[in-house]
Amino acid sequence: MLKSPICIKLKTLNDFARLVCSLERVPSPVYEYQYQRKNILAVPLDSFSGRSIIYYVDNFPSNDKQQYLLYKISNNIEDASLVETVRDTSAIYSPIIKISSPPQVFLKPSKIGATIRYTGVGLADLLSLSKLIAFRTIYEENTIPLFLFPKNSANPPLAEEKRNIPTYILGTQLNMLDSAESNYFYYVTLDQTVDKCFLKFSIQKSHHPSFSNHTDEHGFVYLKVIQLDSPHPLVKI
């Protein structure tokens, strides 16, 4: 029986386009449909406990002529937009598949209970997180995104920032065992948000990982940072 998906909203169209297109050899097709009178742009990229994980945005301009999601970086400035044709050879494109009648089960997102969550694994620092993801990326040739989101806490973020309590989580789901499920979420805590698009890390040099808005420096492994609109529904820390 098909289970309802787990839907995770991203912060901006740029985050969505970065997830789908950036650093990918072949961008995933994305799907557009209406839900509760909102236009949804969505992509299923993961699964957990027999449920598809769908990443989506709903705060973007839309019309019938838009057929492709465009993504590019020029002069350290990111551009993500919906376009009618493929013309810019410096850009990456993902086709938009328009759905008129999505399955009803997809219109009823799963409720996240205590048993449907990743097991959190806190890491000591960004260097540990970078090494873990970079080596998986190099040797398995998989593009692994890092997700950034506010910490799920009873205290509001501003109150925690004033007390120097880490208020943001940066991490990703990985599975180190021979299983079809990704049950572990490896993360670090940050005391402020990140305003850059990528985390760059050098295996050959002793550079501490740093955040960047471009991916054109040689000798670095780049990891894309994707901001969520709210705390990750599968992560409770």
C-alpha contacts under 8 A as a table, 3 or more apart, distances in Angstrom:
res1	aa1	res2	aa2	distance
2	L	105	V	7.58
3	K	50	G	6.94
3	K	51	R	5.69
3	K	52	S	8.00
3	K	105	V	7.09
3	K	110	S	7.88
4	S	51	R	6.43
4	S	52	S	7.61
4	S	105	V	5.27
4	S	106	F	5.78
4	S	108	K	6.20
4	S	109	P	5.42
4	S	110	S	5.13
5	P	51	R	5.16
5	P	52	S	4.77
5	P	53	I	5.79
5	P	54	I	6.70
5	P	105	V	7.75
5	P	106	F	6.15
5	P	108	K	7.75
5	P	109	P	5.35
5	P	110	S	5.65
6	I	51	R	6.54
6	I	52	S	6.13
6	I	53	I	4.74
6	I	54	I	6.07
6	I	109	P	5.72
6	I	110	S	5.37
6	I	111	K	7.86
6	I	112	I	7.95
7	C	53	I	5.93
7	C	54	I	4.81
7	C	55	Y	5.97
7	C	56	Y	7.21
7	C	109	P	6.17
7	C	110	S	7.68
8	I	53	I	7.29
8	I	54	I	6.12
8	I	55	Y	4.88
8	I	56	Y	6.34
8	I	228	L	7.51
8	I	232	H	7.37
8	I	233	P	7.39
9	K	55	Y	5.81
9	K	56	Y	5.03
9	K	57	V	5.74
9	K	228	L	6.10
9	K	229	D	5.64
9	K	230	S	7.54
10	L	13	L	7.73
10	L	15	D	6.44
10	L	16	F	6.44
10	L	55	Y	6.70
10	L	56	Y	5.99
10	L	57	V	5.69
10	L	226	I	7.52
10	L	227	Q	6.05
10	L	228	L	4.21
10	L	229	D	4.93
11	K	15	D	6.51
11	K	57	V	7.27
11	K	227	Q	5.62
11	K	228	L	4.96
11	K	229	D	4.15
11	K	230	S	7.91
12	T	15	D	5.24
12	T	16	F	6.54
12	T	57	V	6.74
12	T	59	N	7.16
12	T	227	Q	7.84
12	T	229	D	7.89
13	L	16	F	4.98
13	L	17	A	6.11
13	L	57	V	6.43
13	L	59	N	7.29
13	L	60	F	6.58
13	L	80	A	6.67
13	L	81	S	7.69
14	N	17	A	5.12
14	N	18	R	5.95
14	N	78	E	7.45
14	N	79	D	7.13
14	N	80	A	5.32
15	D	18	R	5.08
15	D	19	L	6.12
15	D	225	V	7.98
15	D	226	I	5.33
15	D	227	Q	6.23
16	F	19	L	5.16
16	F	20	V	6.28
16	F	55	Y	7.70
16	F	56	Y	6.97
16	F	57	V	6.92
16	F	226	I	7.63
17	A	20	V	5.12
17	A	21	C	5.67
17	A	22	S	7.27
17	A	69	L	7.09
17	A	70	L	7.43
17	A	71	Y	6.09
17	A	80	A	6.16
18	R	21	C	5.39
18	R	22	S	4.82
18	R	71	Y	7.18
18	R	224	K	7.25
18	R	226	I	7.31
19	L	22	S	6.30
19	L	145	P	7.02
19	L	224	K	7.38
19	L	226	I	6.59
20	V	24	E	7.54
20	V	27	P	5.71
20	V	28	S	5.88
20	V	43	V	7.82
20	V	94	S	7.59
21	C	24	E	5.60
21	C	26	V	7.68
21	C	27	P	4.85
21	C	28	S	7.26
21	C	71	Y	6.63
21	C	92	I	6.38
21	C	93	Y	7.07
21	C	94	S	6.90
22	S	27	P	7.93
22	S	71	Y	7.46
22	S	92	I	7.76
22	S	224	K	7.50
23	L	143	T	6.95
23	L	224	K	7.95
24	E	27	P	5.67
24	E	143	T	6.72
27	P	92	I	7.85
27	P	93	Y	7.15
27	P	94	S	5.63
28	S	43	V	7.57
28	S	94	S	6.30
28	S	95	P	7.91
29	P	43	V	7.26
29	P	94	S	5.49
29	P	95	P	5.15
29	P	96	I	6.16
29	P	97	I	6.91
30	V	41	L	6.69
30	V	42	A	5.72
30	V	43	V	5.07
30	V	94	S	6.81
30	V	95	P	6.35
30	V	96	I	5.07
30	V	97	I	6.03
31	Y	40	I	7.82
31	Y	41	L	5.62
31	Y	42	A	5.18
31	Y	43	V	6.25
31	Y	96	I	5.64
31	Y	97	I	4.71
31	Y	98	K	5.79
31	Y	99	I	6.77
32	E	39	N	6.87
32	E	40	I	5.40
32	E	41	L	4.61
32	E	42	A	6.41
32	E	96	I	6.64
32	E	97	I	6.10
32	E	98	K	4.81
32	E	99	I	5.99
33	Y	39	N	5.82
33	Y	40	I	5.33
33	Y	41	L	6.90
33	Y	98	K	6.18
33	Y	99	I	5.23
33	Y	100	S	6.49
33	Y	101	S	7.90
33	Y	102	P	7.25
34	Q	37	R	5.95
34	Q	38	K	5.37
34	Q	39	N	4.60
34	Q	40	I	5.72
35	Y	38	K	5.29
35	Y	39	N	6.55
35	Y	40	I	6.74
35	Y	107	L	6.97
38	K	58	D	6.50
39	N	58	D	5.79
39	N	62	S	7.33
40	I	56	Y	6.69
40	I	57	V	6.01
40	I	58	D	4.81
41	L	56	Y	5.48
41	L	57	V	5.49
41	L	58	D	6.37
42	A	54	I	6.41
42	A	55	Y	5.64
42	A	56	Y	4.17
42	A	57	V	6.68
43	V	54	I	5.53
43	V	55	Y	5.49
43	V	56	Y	6.43
44	P	52	S	6.45
44	P	53	I	5.68
44	P	54	I	4.23
44	P	55	Y	6.31
45	L	52	S	7.67
45	L	53	I	6.31
45	L	54	I	6.44
45	L	55	Y	7.40
46	D	52	S	6.05
46	D	53	I	4.97
46	D	54	I	7.26
47	S	50	G	6.47
47	S	51	R	5.39
47	S	52	S	4.33
47	S	53	I	5.10
47	S	181	E	7.17
47	S	182	S	7.85
48	F	51	R	5.23
48	F	52	S	6.50
48	F	53	I	6.96
48	F	181	E	5.91
48	F	182	S	6.68
48	F	183	N	7.61
49	S	116	I	7.15
49	S	181	E	6.95
57	V	60	F	7.38
62	S	66	Q	7.03
62	S	82	L	7.66
63	N	66	Q	5.94
64	D	67	Q	7.91
65	K	83	V	7.64
65	K	84	E	5.56
66	Q	82	L	5.62
66	Q	83	V	4.89
66	Q	84	E	4.49
66	Q	85	T	7.95
66	Q	96	I	7.85
67	Q	82	L	7.06
67	Q	83	V	6.05
67	Q	84	E	5.03
67	Q	85	T	6.86
67	Q	95	P	6.31
67	Q	96	I	5.26
67	Q	97	I	7.70
68	Y	82	L	5.69
68	Y	83	V	5.35
68	Y	84	E	6.30
68	Y	85	T	6.87
68	Y	86	V	7.47
68	Y	93	Y	6.18
68	Y	94	S	5.58
68	Y	95	P	4.59
68	Y	96	I	5.12
69	L	80	A	7.17
69	L	81	S	5.93
69	L	82	L	4.70
69	L	83	V	6.38
69	L	93	Y	5.51
69	L	94	S	5.04
69	L	95	P	6.32
69	L	96	I	6.59
70	L	79	D	7.62
70	L	80	A	5.47
70	L	81	S	5.27
70	L	82	L	6.01
70	L	83	V	6.71
70	L	91	A	6.42
70	L	92	I	5.85
70	L	93	Y	4.75
70	L	94	S	6.72
71	Y	78	E	7.48
71	Y	79	D	5.67
71	Y	80	A	4.64
71	Y	81	S	6.89
71	Y	91	A	5.59
71	Y	92	I	5.18
71	Y	93	Y	6.36
72	K	78	E	5.95
72	K	79	D	5.31
72	K	80	A	6.78
72	K	90	S	6.91
72	K	91	A	4.70
72	K	92	I	6.23
73	I	76	N	5.95
73	I	77	I	5.40
73	I	78	E	4.48
73	I	79	D	6.11
73	I	91	A	7.87
73	I	214	H	7.05
74	S	77	I	5.26
74	S	78	E	6.59
74	S	79	D	7.83
76	N	213	N	5.47
76	N	214	H	5.42
77	I	213	N	7.23
78	E	213	N	7.87
83	V	86	V	7.71
86	V	89	T	7.99
86	V	93	Y	7.31
88	D	91	A	5.56
89	T	92	I	7.83
99	I	102	P	6.11
102	P	106	F	6.76
102	P	107	L	7.48
103	P	106	F	5.46
103	P	107	L	7.03
104	Q	107	L	5.17
104	Q	108	K	6.95
105	V	108	K	5.45
105	V	109	P	7.57
106	F	109	P	6.31
112	I	116	I	5.94
112	I	117	R	7.67
112	I	233	P	6.84
112	I	234	L	7.23
113	G	116	I	5.42
113	G	117	R	7.56
114	A	117	R	6.39
116	I	234	L	6.74
117	R	183	N	7.63
117	R	233	P	7.80
117	R	234	L	4.41
117	R	235	V	5.99
117	R	236	K	7.64
118	Y	173	Q	7.64
118	Y	182	S	7.75
118	Y	183	N	4.89
118	Y	184	Y	5.16
118	Y	185	F	5.78
118	Y	234	L	5.76
118	Y	235	V	5.83
119	T	183	N	6.01
119	T	184	Y	4.73
119	T	185	F	5.94
119	T	235	V	7.62
120	G	184	Y	5.90
120	G	185	F	4.79
120	G	186	Y	6.12
120	G	187	Y	7.38
120	G	235	V	6.92
120	G	236	K	7.60
120	G	237	I	7.08
121	V	184	Y	6.80
121	V	185	F	5.87
121	V	186	Y	4.75
121	V	187	Y	6.35
122	G	186	Y	5.94
122	G	187	Y	5.17
122	G	188	V	5.85
123	L	126	L	7.90
123	L	128	S	6.47
123	L	129	L	6.65
123	L	186	Y	6.75
123	L	187	Y	5.83
123	L	188	V	5.43
124	A	128	S	6.59
124	A	188	V	6.84
125	D	128	S	5.55
125	D	129	L	6.63
125	D	188	V	6.13
126	L	129	L	5.01
126	L	130	S	5.90
126	L	188	V	6.69
126	L	209	P	6.69
127	L	130	S	5.06
127	L	131	K	6.12
127	L	208	H	6.52
127	L	209	P	6.14
128	S	131	K	5.26
128	S	132	L	6.19
129	L	132	L	5.23
129	L	133	I	6.29
129	L	171	G	7.52
129	L	186	Y	7.37
129	L	187	Y	6.89
129	L	188	V	7.24
130	S	133	I	5.38
130	S	134	A	5.67
130	S	199	L	7.99
130	S	201	F	6.50
130	S	209	P	7.02
131	K	134	A	5.13
131	K	135	F	5.98
131	K	201	F	7.97
131	K	203	I	7.88
132	L	135	F	5.81
132	L	136	R	6.56
133	I	136	R	5.21
133	I	137	T	6.07
133	I	144	I	6.95
133	I	223	L	7.96
134	A	137	T	4.98
134	A	138	I	6.12
134	A	201	F	7.67
134	A	221	V	6.43
134	A	222	Y	7.92
134	A	223	L	7.57
135	F	138	I	5.12
135	F	139	Y	6.08
136	R	139	Y	5.55
136	R	140	E	5.62
136	R	141	E	7.41
136	R	142	N	7.27
137	T	140	E	5.54
137	T	141	E	5.03
137	T	142	N	5.08
137	T	143	T	5.92
137	T	144	I	6.62
138	I	141	E	5.34
138	I	142	N	7.61
143	T	223	L	7.86
144	I	172	T	7.68
144	I	223	L	7.08
144	I	224	K	7.75
145	P	172	T	6.70
145	P	223	L	6.26
145	P	224	K	5.27
145	P	225	V	6.18
145	P	226	I	6.81
146	L	170	L	6.37
146	L	171	G	5.12
146	L	172	T	5.16
146	L	223	L	6.84
146	L	224	K	6.05
146	L	225	V	4.86
146	L	226	I	6.04
147	F	169	I	7.81
147	F	170	L	5.55
147	F	171	G	5.42
147	F	172	T	5.94
147	F	225	V	5.83
147	F	226	I	4.83
147	F	227	Q	5.83
147	F	228	L	6.88
148	L	168	Y	7.00
148	L	169	I	5.66
148	L	170	L	4.54
148	L	171	G	6.83
148	L	193	T	7.93
148	L	194	V	7.92
148	L	225	V	6.65
148	L	226	I	5.91
148	L	227	Q	4.67
148	L	228	L	6.17
149	F	168	Y	5.73
149	F	169	I	5.50
149	F	170	L	6.81
149	F	227	Q	5.94
149	F	228	L	5.31
149	F	229	D	7.20
149	F	230	S	6.15
149	F	231	P	5.32
149	F	232	H	6.65
150	P	157	P	7.50
150	P	167	T	5.92
150	P	168	Y	4.38
150	P	169	I	6.11
150	P	230	S	6.44
150	P	231	P	5.31
151	K	157	P	7.95
151	K	166	P	7.91
151	K	167	T	5.15
151	K	168	Y	4.91
151	K	169	I	5.81
151	K	231	P	6.12
151	K	237	I	7.12
152	N	231	P	5.64
152	N	232	H	7.98
152	N	236	K	6.37
152	N	237	I	6.62
153	S	156	P	7.16
155	N	159	A	6.59
155	N	160	E	6.53
156	P	159	A	5.49
156	P	160	E	6.50
157	P	160	E	5.14
157	P	161	E	6.11
157	P	167	T	5.91
158	L	161	E	5.05
158	L	162	K	6.36
159	A	162	K	5.36
159	A	163	R	6.67
160	E	163	R	5.13
160	E	164	N	6.22
160	E	165	I	5.11
160	E	166	P	7.18
160	E	167	T	6.46
161	E	164	N	4.88
161	E	165	I	5.74
161	E	166	P	7.06
161	E	167	T	6.69
161	E	191	D	6.64
161	E	192	Q	7.55
162	K	165	I	7.65
164	N	191	D	6.65
165	I	191	D	6.36
166	P	189	T	5.69
166	P	190	L	5.08
166	P	191	D	4.09
166	P	192	Q	7.30
167	T	189	T	7.08
167	T	190	L	6.21
167	T	191	D	5.39
167	T	192	Q	6.65
168	Y	189	T	5.72
168	Y	190	L	5.02
168	Y	191	D	6.29
168	Y	192	Q	6.39
168	Y	193	T	6.32
169	I	187	Y	6.53
169	I	188	V	5.96
169	I	189	T	4.78
169	I	190	L	6.14
170	L	187	Y	5.45
170	L	188	V	5.51
170	L	189	T	6.40
170	L	190	L	7.33
171	G	185	F	6.73
171	G	186	Y	5.40
171	G	187	Y	3.92
171	G	188	V	6.35
172	T	185	F	5.43
172	T	186	Y	5.63
172	T	187	Y	6.55
173	Q	182	S	6.10
173	Q	183	N	6.99
173	Q	184	Y	5.49
173	Q	185	F	4.17
173	Q	186	Y	6.24
174	L	182	S	5.34
174	L	183	N	6.96
174	L	184	Y	5.55
174	L	185	F	6.18
174	L	186	Y	7.14
175	N	178	D	7.75
175	N	179	S	7.38
175	N	181	E	6.89
175	N	182	S	4.55
175	N	183	N	6.15
175	N	184	Y	6.05
179	S	182	S	7.66
185	F	235	V	7.45
190	L	193	T	7.07
194	V	211	F	7.89
196	K	199	L	7.94
196	K	211	F	5.78
196	K	212	S	5.40
196	K	213	N	5.30
196	K	225	V	7.68
197	C	211	F	7.24
197	C	212	S	6.21
197	C	213	N	5.14
197	C	214	H	7.59
197	C	224	K	6.14
197	C	225	V	5.33
197	C	226	I	7.42
198	F	211	F	5.59
198	F	212	S	5.19
198	F	213	N	6.03
198	F	214	H	7.14
198	F	215	T	7.65
198	F	222	Y	6.28
198	F	223	L	5.45
198	F	224	K	4.45
198	F	225	V	5.19
199	L	209	P	6.68
199	L	210	S	5.69
199	L	211	F	4.41
199	L	212	S	6.07
199	L	222	Y	5.74
199	L	223	L	5.06
199	L	224	K	6.35
199	L	225	V	6.83
200	K	209	P	5.61
200	K	210	S	5.59
200	K	211	F	6.08
200	K	212	S	6.71
200	K	215	T	7.99
200	K	220	F	5.99
200	K	221	V	5.67
200	K	222	Y	4.55
200	K	223	L	6.31
201	F	207	H	7.15
201	F	208	H	7.09
201	F	209	P	4.69
201	F	210	S	6.96
201	F	220	F	5.30
201	F	221	V	5.22
201	F	222	Y	6.48
202	S	205	K	5.46
202	S	206	S	7.08
202	S	207	H	6.27
202	S	209	P	7.34
202	S	219	G	6.18
202	S	220	F	4.55
202	S	221	V	6.09
203	I	206	S	7.41
203	I	220	F	7.29
203	I	221	V	7.73
204	Q	219	G	7.47
212	S	215	T	7.65
214	H	217	E	7.92
215	T	222	Y	6.46
217	E	220	F	6.61
228	L	231	P	6.99
228	L	232	H	7.18
231	P	235	V	7.73
232	H	235	V	5.38
232	H	236	K	7.69
233	P	236	K	7.55
